[in-house]
Amino acid sequence: MEIKCTGVAGTMESSDAMVTIEQGSGGIQLQLSSPVIHRFGNHMRSVILETLDRLGVKDAVVTVVDKGALDCTLKARVEGAAFRAAQCSEEQIPWGGAVR
Amino acid sequence: MSHPDKKRLRRSMMFLNCQKPALIKDPYIYQPDSIMLDLEDAVAENQKDAARFSLYHALREIDYRGVERVVRINGLDTPHWKEDIRVCVAGGADVIRIPKCTCGADVHTVERDVLAAEREFGREEGSTLLMAALESCYGVLNCLEICKASDRLIGVALSGGDYTRDLQTGITGTGVELTGARQHMIIAARAAGVQCFDTVFTNLGDMEGFRRETETIHMMGFDGKSLVNPRQIPIVHEIFTPKEKDIIFAEKVVQEIDSKKAQGIGVFTVDGKMIDIAFYDGAKRTLMLAKAAGVYGGNLV
């Protein structure tokens, strides 16, 4: 998946996360903030990186501001931001394939 | 053969905005019969894409503990409904609610895409049920045609806000503006053998008005009501669940009709009321509803 522009998905509301994906080089640069980062930071990082890997995002600057999101929400927001950044978020989403 | 869940208990259907993770993560704690995950009016036009990702993962990963998952898709006059159907079917939604349904052809249009999606995502053909929301005078008048349009259709729901706008009136709180549509829809739904659901009651400060309206639609024969707040659920369940005295009476009616029939007796009395075969189906329905609601453990149904 090619990152063509900056993609943002999510909100700063409780139980949500705000994810921003921008063009980058030399792999994934992830910046994560969360009120539960000490307890769940490593787990959240793996959910985010696995989701990006499934989508084939290789080079990007990824910023995640977590507000207590469940894994399913975190994945949805990363996918939303990535598909928006690739300008293909509206139709023919690979449900059950790269999105799962 | 019809889907086994086509006529399941649906007293309460609670609307939830798919775009709000805090709302969709654990609504089962309020124990509605169904939740209605909304991709339509509750989701802003520029958030339709993001809401689908949330919906997909919610359907796949959250255990709603037996609560039926209905999804309201966007209207057939928008660019969104086709992808809405793909995500609903891929995610395993139980029912798709078609908004602004005006005729049987609208149901056929959705059904075609649902079937294509079931084939695309390897879901059993016919496993995705449909319901239709009637939001216009034209839709209400075509209710019977809509009810008969598909074997997947579980029922029809009145959408009072849009309907009364089309009728050139508004929600008055008296219910008078909805009387004709409600009566017409319940008759058509029963004629077609499907369920019928009432519109939302949005004045959360008027719980007495909500109770009166729920009692009215229960007496009219509706199967349940669309809801906007969990506080409304226990009131609907209380009104739509058969009372103990009704269950006891229904048991007697069924047992007496079965035994008198064998003796060649057609009409007799139970607790001082005249009873004949015409009461049989109604009594059976009371017991089935009571069993589905978990308040009857007998074996007469």
HADDOCK unambig.tbl for C-alpha pairs under 7 A between the chains (distance, minus, plus):
assign (segid A and resid 9 and name CA) (segid B and resid 50 and name CA) 6.66 0.50 0.50
assign (segid A and resid 14 and name CA) (segid B and resid 22 and name CA) 6.69 0.50 0.50
assign (segid A and resid 15 and name CA) (segid B and resid 21 and name CA) 5.93 0.50 0.50
assign (segid A and resid 15 and name CA) (segid B and resid 22 and name CA) 5.26 0.50 0.50
assign (segid A and resid 16 and name CA) (segid B and resid 21 and name CA) 5.92 0.50 0.50
assign (segid A and resid 72 and name CA) (segid B and resid 57 and name CA) 5.31 0.50 0.50
assign (segid A and resid 72 and name CA) (segid B and resid 58 and name CA) 6.52 0.50 0.50
assign (segid A and resid 72 and name CA) (segid B and resid 61 and name CA) 6.72 0.50 0.50
assign (segid A and resid 73 and name CA) (segid B and resid 21 and name CA) 6.65 0.50 0.50
assign (segid A and resid 73 and name CA) (segid B and resid 54 and name CA) 6.14 0.50 0.50
assign (segid A and resid 76 and name CA) (segid B and resid 53 and name CA) 4.84 0.50 0.50
assign (segid A and resid 76 and name CA) (segid B and resid 54 and name CA) 5.11 0.50 0.50
assign (segid A and resid 76 and name CA) (segid B and resid 57 and name CA) 6.71 0.50 0.50
assign (segid A and resid 80 and name CA) (segid B and resid 50 and name CA) 5.19 0.50 0.50
assign (segid A and resid 80 and name CA) (segid B and resid 53 and name CA) 6.48 0.50 0.50
assign (segid A and resid 89 and name CA) (segid B and resid 49 and name CA) 5.92 0.50 0.50
assign (segid A and resid 90 and name CA) (segid B and resid 49 and name CA) 5.47 0.50 0.50
assign (segid A and resid 91 and name CA) (segid B and resid 83 and name CA) 5.66 0.50 0.50
assign (segid A and resid 92 and name CA) (segid B and resid 83 and name CA) 6.93 0.50 0.50
assign (segid A and resid 95 and name CA) (segid B and resid 87 and name CA) 6.68 0.50 0.50
assign (segid A and resid 95 and name CA) (segid B and resid 90 and name CA) 6.18 0.50 0.50
assign (segid A and resid 96 and name CA) (segid B and resid 90 and name CA) 6.74 0.50 0.50
